[in-house]
Structures are given as structure tokens and as C-alpha cells.
């Protein structure tokens, strides 16, 4: 929801600035002219900036990342995708079951899990694997996941850097065409209009970079941090269950991850510490 609010708000403010004229010297303070919007549309500029950016991204990244574009939008729109508290409650429940009935009793619970990582973690301790090997497998899985996520976010970083570059390319193309067709002896009066058209490509590049691609890359990295936090909670939880820790102590220890997450966000950590 925050993504949509920010994106729509940025576009509305930008459009308002395009159609608005503010007179500080007197007369009507604010003049709104919707006809100004046509000044900011140029098909050739759209073709150069968007078309070239898309094809360079296609040339730079593998098809499996490009095919996941709809999935990326779904991820950044889902604010409730990862719930650390829910994982903590499940782990405490599993710890209670393991203390009463043994680790083998968790096999049925593992088969009910929809989270593949959580299921894998439970099955590893049910199979009585060495604790160091279990931790190594799970942490390696987290590292590989983060690397994949970083590659995906890097695609949007690349697009964010390419779009303004092709905006400048479009500006240069427009200026070259303007200078080639300019005839001083005829008193050419279209220089201002031609210059405006040339500069529109730079505008398109900046809008794509800072309103579209940049926020998507940031949101994807935020989601990665949230998923890593949940998986680290799972790792610590299953290792504690394997070691036979008290469920109450397990809850307190896992809740410290929530406090660390709040501290990393720059606020709310003191309040959480008091509550715990």
C-alpha cells in the first residue's frame, strides 16, 4: 500500500507541476492549464528512452529473471508476506511438542507446512542430523536466496541507471536534428519548441529511474531483509528445539530478533525491550 501511495502521489505532484503556473507578482495566484500536458508528450522520446532501456535489460539479464517480473510486483505489493511473530509462535508450539513427545512427533507438523524452508528445517532435525551440519545447510540456503534476490534488485538498479543515460541520448538526437534543420537566414522561430522536444527525453529518463525502477529495487531489498529475518528466526528456533531448550526461554530469545529489527529500522527498539 505504501508503494502505491508513494508512486501515485509522486505522479500526481509531477502532473500538477506540469499544468500549473504560479504568479507571485500579482493577478491570479495559481493558473491551471491542462493543455500544457501535450507539451510533455513526444512519441520519438518514448521510443528512445523506454524502448532502448527495455532492450538493454533484455540483453543484460537471463530470461528466468525477466519472466519473474509479475512476481516482483506481487512481492512489493504484499506487505504481510512475512510475519516473524507467526514463525515464533509456531516454533514455540513445536518446541512444546518436541519436549513432550520427542523430535519424531514433529514429522507430521513438517508435512503440514507450506513454507518449504520451514519444512526442510524441521525434517533435518527430525532425521537426527548433526546440529552443525543442519545449521550449515540452512544458512547456506539463506545466503543463496539473498544472492538471487540481489541479482533481481540489481536488474532494477541497472534500469535506473540506463534510463537517464538514454534520456541524454534522446536529447542529443533531438539537438542534432534541430541544428541540422536550423536555417539562420530564414529567421527560424522554432528553436524553442525544438529544444523543448529534445529535453523531454531527459525528463522521461528521470521519471523512469526515480519513480519506477529505483523504488522497486528498494522495495525488493526490503522484502529480502524481511525474509532473511524470518528464516534466521527459523534456524535459531529449530536448533534450539533440537537442543531441547525450554519453550518459554526459546520465545524470549527469538523475540530479541524483533527488537534488533526495530533497532535497525531506527525506532521503536526501546519500547520493545521494555515489553520483553
Protein Blocks (a to p, Z undefined) as FASTA:
>chain_A
ZZmmmmmmmmmmmmmmmmpccdfkgcjfbacdfklmmmmgcfklmmmmmmmmmmmmmmmp
cfklmmmmmmmmmmmmmmklpcfklmmmmmmmmmmmmmmnojklmmmmmmmpmblklmmm
mmmmmnopafklmmmmmmmmmmmmmmmmmmmmmmmmmmmmmmmmmmmmmmmmmmmmmmmm
pcfknopaklmmmmmmmmmmmmmmmmmmmmmmmmmmmmmmmmmmmmmmmmmmmmmmmmmm
mnopafklmmmmmmmmmmmmmmmnopaklmmmmmZZ
